[in-house]
Amino acid sequence: MHGRELRGLLSPFLLLLIFERPGHGYDLIERLAAMGVSDVEPGHVYRVLRGLERDRSVTSVWETDGAGPARRCYTLTAQGRDDLRTWVAHLTYLNQVVHACVRRSAEAFDRAAGTGRHHPHVVRG
């Protein structure tokens, strides 16, 4: 999937990554890509991070260590942990619904194949 398709899910993805290990924006963008969320606009990631900070799900501090410019390092708060738990419950439900759709689609294509109709390849989950 492309970043545009997953924009609405950046909050739980970022909460999870920050829960696993605090990080700065560019680090989080790289970790999103490693998670399969590529092609995401950096500006959008930073807007979501600012929103998470406004919601008190994360905090940030300026790091000035090492060479290079200062950068914000994001850390999860207790509220952020609760928010992540809520998101995981929602994503679990969404996963069940999507899985049911994929399964039913595969069954429908199998039935259509029995009638000689052409059907695209469907991956069974």
N, C-alpha and C positions, 0 to 999 in steps of 0.2 A: 504494500500500500504506500501511497505517497503521503507526504507531510500534510498536504491540503485535506486529504480524506480523514486524517487523524487529529486535526486541529482541536476538536472538542474533547479529545482525550489527553491532551498535553498535561493538564493538571494532575491526574493520577499518575501518569508516567513520571513526571518530574518529582512528585511527592515520593514515589518509590525510589527513584535514583538518589534523592537527597537522604532518604531514610537509610539506604544502603551505605552511603558515604557522602558527607557534605562535599560541595563542589562549587566552582564558579561557572558562569554562563557558558563559556566556550567548552569547558570540560563536560558539562551536562549535555550540550548539543552533540558532542562526539559520542557520549554514552547513549544518547537517544538513537543515533545512527547504528551503533553496535547492537542495539535492541531491535533494530528493524524499522525504526521510525526515521527514515531518511528524507531528504528533500523538504525539510521543515525550514521555514524562514527564521533566521536568527532574531529578527526584530519581534516576531510573534512570541518566541520563547521568552525573550526579556519582558514583554508585556505580561505574559502569564506569570512569570516569576514576581513581577511587581504586584500583580493581583493577589498572588498567594501571600505575599508579605503584608499587603493591606488587610487580608483576611486573618492575619496572624497565624498562618499555617507554617510559614518559614520566617526566619530572621536572617539578616545579612550583616556582615561586617566587611569593612575595607581591609584587604590584605596588601601590605606594601613590602612583603618579604621578597628578596631576590631581585634580579634584574627585571627591567620592564615596568610597565605602568601598573598602578594599583588596580585591583579588581575586587569585585564583591564575591564573598564566599557565602553560600546559602546553607543554612542548617535547619533541620526540621524541629518544630516545636511540639509540645504535647497536643495542642489543637491540630497540628498537621498530622500527627499519628492517628488521631480520631478521624480526621477527614479521609486519610488513606484507607482506614478500615471501612468506612462508609462507601468509598469508591469501589473497594474490592467486592463488597456485597453487590453493588450495582453491576459491576463488570461480570461477576459470576452469573447473575441472572441474564445479562445480555449474551454471554457466551452460550448459555443453555438455549436461548431463543434462536441465535444464529445457527447453532449446531442442529436444531430441529429443522430449520429451513433448509440447510444443506442436505440433511438426510432425506427429507421429503422430496427435494429436487432430484436427488439421485434415484430415488424410487420411481418418481414420475418419468424420468428419462429412461429407466430400465423398462417400464411398462410401454413407453412409446417405442422403444427399440423392438419390442415384441410385435408391434404392429407395422414394422418396416420403416418407421419414420427416422430421419437422421437426427441425432442429438449431439450436443457438444460434450466434451469430457468434463465430468464432475468429480471432484475429489471427495471421497467419503471421509468423514471425521470420526 
